[in-house]
Amino acid sequence: MSYDVDDGIPEGVNHLTIDHAVEVRHFLEQLPYNFERRIEEVLADTERTTGSRREVTCIMTDAVICSPLGKMAEDMNVPWIAFMAAPPNDLVCSG
């Protein structure tokens, strides 16, 4: 099962025409709430399908969005792992 985290952009806003600074602001403002909400949904779904309640044991995030989610991990008293994925163009080889 996969879960998407809402990007925080208000309903009806065209993602193709929104100013990127506004888009990032909306995303970062809503990020902790949206992640917490989705984590609770995942835990509830897991409990419903397995019959047992699981707990979050760590939070692993992209380093770009580290600050709000690092704080969330701290508040949850779980380890936080931030990673930076290499962009695809770094994997291109020239011959």
ABEGO torsion letter per residue (X at the ends): XBBBBBAGBBBGBBAAABBAAAAAAAAAAAAAAAAAAAAAAAAAAAAAAAGBBBBBABBBBBAAAAAAAAAAAAAAGBBBBBBBBBBAAAABBBX
